[in-house]
Amino acid sequence: MDRDRFDRSETEWAAVRERLREILGSEETVTFVAEEEGDLVGELLAVPRAPGVVGIGVSVADGRRRKGVATALFAAAAVWARDARIRELQLDVQEANEPARSLYGKLGFIDTGRRRPGERGPVLTMTKSL
């Protein structure tokens, strides 16, 4: 990972690592993975934010973007969420990340209008009701 582009101190990185350990170690976090020929090409985490609401984090390998990997991961997560009686999916995305925002819109996510500062510019919250 290119740490310089995130401009964080070692103390801040330690806090990030600890939060990731908590998320990944939680029995409430659900992980979806996409593989091709045994290689991990994408992952999606569903992390509880509030009763009936999960936050989504997704990433797809550079060479596999725009090939349906994220769409498949979101489809699997939606099936799980409905079965788990989740009523809303939320995600945060860099405001400047037009390709991701476009995909999320096509998948039924809407911009809530909420913004917060991020490491690379404003971050907006999008939601999808189930």
C-alpha positions as CSV (number, residue, x, y, z in Angstrom):
1,M,0.0,0.0,0.0
2,D,1.2,3.5,-0.8
3,R,1.0,5.0,2.6
4,D,2.4,8.4,1.5
5,R,-0.7,9.2,-0.5
6,F,-2.9,8.9,2.6
7,D,-0.6,11.2,4.7
8,R,-1.1,9.5,8.0
9,S,1.2,9.3,11.0
10,E,2.2,6.0,12.5
11,T,-0.2,6.6,15.4
12,E,-3.0,7.1,12.9
13,W,-2.0,3.9,11.0
14,A,-2.0,2.0,14.3
15,A,-5.6,3.1,14.9
16,V,-6.6,2.1,11.4
17,R,-5.1,-1.4,11.8
18,E,-6.8,-1.8,15.2
19,R,-10.2,-0.8,13.7
20,L,-9.7,-3.3,10.8
21,R,-8.9,-6.0,13.3
22,E,-12.1,-5.3,15.2
23,I,-14.2,-5.3,12.0
24,L,-12.7,-8.4,10.5
25,G,-12.7,-10.2,13.9
26,S,-16.4,-9.4,14.6
27,E,-18.9,-12.2,14.3
28,E,-21.3,-9.6,12.9
29,T,-19.1,-8.7,9.9
30,V,-20.0,-10.7,6.8
31,T,-17.4,-11.0,4.0
32,F,-18.1,-11.9,0.4
33,V,-15.3,-12.7,-2.0
34,A,-14.9,-13.1,-5.8
35,E,-12.3,-15.4,-7.1
36,E,-11.2,-16.3,-10.6
37,E,-8.9,-19.3,-11.1
38,G,-8.1,-19.4,-7.4
39,D,-7.1,-15.7,-7.3
40,L,-9.0,-13.1,-5.2
41,V,-10.3,-10.5,-7.5
42,G,-12.8,-8.7,-5.3
43,E,-14.2,-8.5,-1.8
44,L,-17.2,-6.9,-0.1
45,L,-17.6,-6.4,3.7
46,A,-20.9,-5.9,5.3
47,V,-20.5,-4.3,8.8
48,P,-23.3,-3.4,11.1
49,R,-23.8,0.3,11.6
50,A,-27.2,0.3,13.4
51,P,-30.1,-2.1,13.9
52,G,-31.2,-3.2,10.4
53,V,-28.5,-1.1,8.7
54,V,-25.1,-2.3,7.4
55,G,-22.2,-0.4,6.0
56,I,-20.7,-1.8,2.8
57,G,-17.0,-1.7,1.8
58,V,-16.0,-3.1,-1.6
59,S,-12.8,-3.4,-3.6
60,V,-12.0,-5.0,-6.9
61,A,-8.6,-5.7,-8.3
62,D,-7.4,-3.1,-10.8
63,G,-7.4,-5.5,-13.8
64,R,-10.9,-6.8,-13.0
65,R,-12.8,-3.5,-12.7
66,R,-15.7,-2.9,-15.0
67,K,-16.1,-6.6,-15.6
68,G,-19.1,-7.3,-13.3
69,V,-17.2,-8.3,-10.2
70,A,-18.6,-5.6,-8.0
71,T,-22.1,-6.1,-9.4
72,A,-21.9,-9.8,-8.5
73,L,-20.6,-9.0,-5.0
74,F,-23.5,-6.5,-4.4
75,A,-26.0,-9.0,-5.7
76,A,-24.8,-11.7,-3.2
77,A,-24.8,-9.2,-0.4
78,A,-28.4,-8.1,-1.2
79,V,-29.6,-11.7,-1.0
80,W,-27.9,-12.1,2.3
81,A,-29.2,-8.8,3.6
82,R,-32.8,-9.6,2.8
83,D,-32.5,-13.0,4.4
84,A,-31.0,-11.3,7.5
85,R,-33.8,-8.7,7.5
86,I,-31.5,-5.8,6.9
87,R,-33.5,-2.9,5.7
88,E,-30.8,-0.6,4.5
89,L,-27.3,-0.7,2.9
90,Q,-25.0,2.2,3.3
91,L,-21.7,3.0,1.8
92,D,-19.2,5.9,1.7
93,V,-17.5,6.9,-1.5
94,Q,-15.1,9.7,-2.5
95,E,-17.1,12.4,-4.1
96,A,-14.6,12.6,-7.0
97,N,-14.9,8.8,-7.7
98,E,-17.3,9.1,-10.6
99,P,-17.0,5.5,-11.8
100,A,-17.9,4.1,-8.4
101,R,-20.7,6.6,-7.9
102,S,-22.1,5.7,-11.3
103,L,-22.0,2.0,-10.5
104,Y,-23.7,2.5,-7.1
105,G,-26.4,4.6,-8.7
106,K,-27.1,1.8,-11.2
107,L,-27.3,-0.6,-8.3
108,G,-30.0,1.5,-6.7
109,F,-28.0,3.5,-4.2
110,I,-28.9,7.2,-3.7
111,D,-26.9,10.1,-2.5
112,T,-28.1,11.1,1.0
113,G,-26.5,14.5,0.7
114,R,-24.3,13.8,3.8
115,R,-20.7,14.8,3.3
116,R,-17.6,14.5,5.4
117,P,-13.9,15.3,4.8
118,G,-11.8,12.5,3.6
119,E,-8.1,11.9,3.0
120,R,-8.5,12.6,-0.8
121,G,-11.4,15.1,-0.7
122,P,-15.1,15.0,0.4
123,V,-16.7,11.6,1.1
124,L,-20.4,11.2,0.5
125,T,-22.8,8.6,1.9
126,M,-25.1,6.6,-0.4
127,T,-27.9,4.3,0.8
128,K,-30.1,1.6,-0.7
129,S,-33.4,0.5,1.0
130,L,-34.2,-3.2,0.7
